[in-house]
Amino acid sequence: MKSNVKFDFTKIKKRTVGARNMILTPTIHISKGGDLAFYCINVTDTPYFRVAKTGNLIGLEFSNSQFSNSFTSRERGSAFCAVARSVIKEIEFEKYIGTDYHSANFALQKESENLYWFDLTSTVTKYKKLK
């Protein structure tokens, strides 16, 4: 027996936590809480990184050696993650994404084998905090 009903499969939405689009290019996700996630870069052999700021540009130097100002990244799913609260303060993160947003994605540019950078004024996506 057929129902002859036309189902509208667009009405019921699945609530997602930032997973709206698949990330296919080197990207960094930064939250105001200090969480960093690196996507589409392989830093398995270089778990330590340092951060530098010049104007609006942020440099990330990955290394297999730990320095006094290094942060550590760990693989979590498809990303390499770290907590770096002092970085958020030093780069004045809220100034660039505004008070209405909780986190943002930025496109990473590869400068050399272990050096990446991104522009704080060029967000790919901004996210509001889930309620």
SERO-4910 file (N, C-alpha, C, O; in steps of 0.05 Angstrom, whole numbers):
BEGIN
 pado doro    nc1    nc2    nc3   cac1   cac2   cac3    cc1    cc2    cc3    oc1    oc2    oc3
  Met    A     17    -23      0      0      0      0     18     25      0     37     26     15
  Lys    A     12     45    -16     27     70    -18     11     92     -4    -13     92     -4
  Ser    A     26    110      7     13    132     22      5    156      4    -13    171     11
  Asn    A     19    158    -19     14    181    -37     19    208    -24      8    228    -32
  Val    A     37    208     -4     44    233     10     71    242     -1     90    226     -5
  Lys    A     74    268     -5    100    279    -13    114    289     12    104    308     25
  Phe    A    135    276     19    151    284     43    169    307     37    183    307     16
  Asp    A    170    327     54    189    349     51    212    345     70    210    350     94
  Phe    A    234    335     59    257    328     75    275    352     81    297    349     92
  Thr    A    266    376     75    281    400     81    272    414    107    285    433    116
  Lys    A    250    406    118    238    420    141    253    415    168    256    433    183
  Ile    A    261    390    172    274    383    197    304    386    194    317    373    177
  Lys    A    316    404    210    344    410    209    360    395    230    350    391    253
  Lys    A    384    387    224    402    375    243    419    398    254    431    413    239
  Arg    A    420    400    280    436    420    293    465    411    292    472    389    301
  Thr    A    483    428    281    511    421    279    527    440    296    519    462    302
  Val    A    550    430    304    569    446    320    592    454    302    613    441    303
  Gly    A    589    474    286    610    484    269    616    467    245    634    474    229
  Ala    A    602    445    241    609    426    219    591    430    195    580    411    184
  Arg    A    587    455    187    570    461    165    583    455    138    569    445    120
  Asn    A    608    460    136    622    456    111    647    439    116    660    442    136
  Met    A    653    422     96    677    406     98    701    424     92    701    439     72
  Ile    A    722    422    108    746    438    104    765    423     86    773    401     93
  Leu    A    771    434     63    788    420     43    815    434     38    832    423     24
  Thr    A    819    458     50    844    472     46    856    478     74    841    478     94
  Pro    A    882    484     75    894    490    101    880    513    115    877    535    104
  Thr    A    871    507    139    854    526    154    861    524    184    868    503    194
  Ile    A    859    547    197    861    548    227    834    558    238    823    577    228
  His    A    825    544    258    800    552    272    809    562    299    824    548    313
  Ile    A    800    586    307    808    598    332    783    606    347    765    618    336
  Ser    A    783    600    373    760    608    390    771    628    411    794    629    417
  Lys    A    752    644    422    760    664    442    770    650    467    784    663    483
  Gly    A    763    625    471    772    610    495    801    601    492    812    590    511
  Gly    A    813    605    469    841    597    465    845    571    451    868    562    448
  Asp    A    824    559    442    826    534    427    834    539    398    822    556    385
  Leu    A    854    524    389    863    526    361    861    499    349    866    479    362
  Ala    A    852    498    324    851    473    309    862    478    281    854    496    267
  Phe    A    881    461    273    894    463    247    883    441    229    884    418    236
  Tyr    A    872    448    206    860    429    187    876    429    161    887    449    152
  Cys    A    878    405    150    891    401    124    920    408    123    931    415    102
  Ile    A    934    406    146    963    407    146    972    384    163    959    376    182
  Asn    A    995    373    156   1006    350    171   1029    359    188   1051    365    177
  Val    A   1024    361    213   1045    369    232   1051    346    252   1059    351    275
  Thr    A   1047    322    243   1052    298    260   1081    298    270   1086    292    294
  Asp    A   1100    304    253   1128    303    261   1138    329    274   1161    331    283
  Thr    A   1121    349    275   1128    375    287   1106    384    306   1091    402    300
  Pro    A   1105    371    330   1083    376    348   1084    403    363   1065    411    376
  Tyr    A   1107    417    361   1110    442    375   1107    465    355   1115    463    332
  Phe    A   1096    488    365   1094    511    347   1096    537    363   1090    538    387
  Arg    A   1106    557    350   1109    584    361   1092    603    344   1087    597    321
  Val    A   1084    625    356   1067    644    343   1080    672    343   1091    680    364
  Ala    A   1078    686    321   1088    713    319   1067    730    305   1052    721    288
  Lys    A   1066    756    312   1048    775    299   1063    798    288   1079    811    301
  Thr    A   1057    805    263   1068    828    250   1044    842    236   1035    833    215
  Gly    A   1035    864    248   1011    877    237    987    859    240    981    850    261
  Asn    A    973    854    217    950    837    217    957    808    211    940    790    211
  Leu    A    983    803    205    992    776    197   1002    760    222   1017    770    238
  Ile    A    993    735    223   1001    717    245   1018    695    232   1009    681    214
  Gly    A   1042    691    242   1060    669    233   1059    646    253   1058    650    277
  Leu    A   1060    622    242   1061    597    258   1085    581    249   1086    572    226
  Glu    A   1104    577    267   1127    561    261   1126    535    275   1126    534    300
  Phe    A   1124    513    260   1122    486    272   1150    474    274   1167    479    257
  Ser    A   1155    458    295   1182    448    300   1180    421    315   1160    415    328
  Asn    A   1200    404    312   1201    380    328   1217    385    353   1220    367    370
  Ser    A   1228    409    357   1242    417    381   1224    437    397   1210    454    385
  Gln    A   1225    434    423   1209    452    440   1226    476    448   1249    473    456
  Phe    A   1215    500    445   1227    525    454   1213    534    479   1193    523    487
  Ser    A   1224    555    492   1212    565    516   1184    577    511   1168    578    530
  Asn    A   1178    585    487   1152    597    481   1136    579    462   1119    590    448
  Ser    A   1141    553    462   1126    535    445   1100    526    457   1098    523    481
  Phe    A   1081    521    440   1056    508    447   1057    480    435   1072    475    416
  Thr    A   1041    462    446   1040    434    436   1014    429    422    992    435    433
  Ser    A   1015    416    399    990    408    385    987    378    387   1007    363    387
  Arg    A    963    369    388    957    340    389    936    333    368    918    349    363
  Glu    A    938    310    357    919    302    336    893    294    350    892    279    369
  Arg    A    871    306    339    844    300    349    826    298    325    818    318    313
  Gly    A    819    274    317    803    270    294    818    278    269    840    269    264
  Ser    A    806    296    253    819    305    228    835    330    232    843    343    212
  Ala    A    839    339    257    853    364    262    875    360    282    876    340    296
  Phe    A    893    379    282    914    381    303    905    404    321    901    426    311
  Cys    A    902    399    347    890    419    365    910    427    387    928    412    394
  Ala    A    905    451    397    921    462    419    904    482    434    884    492    424
  Val    A    913    487    458    901    509    474    923    529    479    944    523    489
  Ala    A    917    554    471    937    575    472    923    601    480    921    620    463
  Arg    A    914    603    504    899    627    513    915    653    511    904    674    505
  Ser    A    941    651    516    957    676    515    959    686    487    962    710    483
  Val    A    958    669    467    958    677    439    934    695    433    936    715    420
  Ile    A    910    686    442    885    701    437    887    729    447    879    748    434
  Lys    A    899    733    470    902    759    482    923    775    466    918    799    460
  Glu    A    945    764    460    967    778    446    959    787    418    968    808    409
  Ile    A    944    771    404    936    778    376    911    795    375    902    803    354
  Glu    A    900    802    399    875    818    400    853    806    383    841    820    367
  Phe    A    848    781    387    829    766    371    801    778    369    790    780    347
  Glu    A    790    787    392    763    798    392    761    824    375    740    829    363
  Lys    A    783    839    373    783    863    357    778    856    327    766    872    313
  Tyr    A    786    833    318    784    826    290    757    811    284    747    813    261
  Ile    A    747    796    303    722    781    297    697    794    309    675    787    302
  Gly    A    701    813    327    678    826    340    667    812    364    675    790    370
  Thr    A    650    826    379    639    815    404    616    796    399    610    780    417
  Asp    A    604    797    375    581    779    370    589    751    363    572    733    362
  Tyr    A    615    746    358    624    720    349    642    707    370    656    720    385
  His    A    642    680    370    658    665    389    683    653    377    703    650    391
  Ser    A    682    647    351    705    635    338    705    641    308    685    651    297
  Ala    A    727    634    295    729    640    266    749    621    253    767    611    266
  Asn    A    746    618    227    765    603    211    781    623    193    770    642    184
  Phe    A    806    617    190    824    633    173    839    614    154    846    592    162
  Ala    A    843    622    129    858    606    110    888    608    117    899    630    120
  Leu    A    901    585    119    930    584    124    945    584     98    938    570     79
  Gln    A    966    601     97    983    602     73   1010    589     81   1020    594    103
  Lys    A   1021    573     64   1046    559     70   1069    576     59   1072    580     35
  Glu    A   1086    585     77   1110    601     70   1134    584     64   1148    588     45
  Ser    A   1138    563     81   1159    544     77   1151    518     90   1128    515     99
  Glu    A   1169    499     91   1162    472    101   1148    472    128   1128    458    132
  Asn    A   1158    488    147   1146    489    174   1135    516    182   1130    521    206
  Leu    A   1131    534    163   1121    561    169   1096    567    153   1095    566    129
  Tyr    A   1075    573    169   1049    580    157   1041    608    168   1052    617    188
  Trp    A   1024    621    154   1014    647    163    985    651    155    975    638    136
  Phe    A    971    670    168    944    678    160    940    707    167    954    719    184
  Asp    A    920    719    154    913    747    158    888    749    176    867    739    169
  Leu    A    891    763    198    869    766    217    845    782    205    823    779    215
  Thr    A    850    797    184    828    813    172    813    797    151    794    807    139
  Ser    A    822    773    145    809    756    124    797    731    135    808    709    131
  Thr    A    775    733    150    762    709    160    748    694    138    737    707    119
  Val    A    749    668    139    734    651    120    706    648    130    687    651    115
  Thr    A    703    642    156    677    638    169    678    648    198    698    643    211
  Lys    A    657    661    207    655    668    235    632    652    247    612    647    234
  Tyr    A    635    644    273    615    628    286    605    642    311    621    652    327
  Lys    A    579    643    315    568    652    340    568    629    360    567    606    352
  Lys    A    569    636    386    568    615    407    541    602    407    520    615    406
  Leu    A    541    575    408    516    560    410    503    565    437    517    566    457
  Lys    A    477    568    437    462    573    462    453    548    474    441    548    496
***
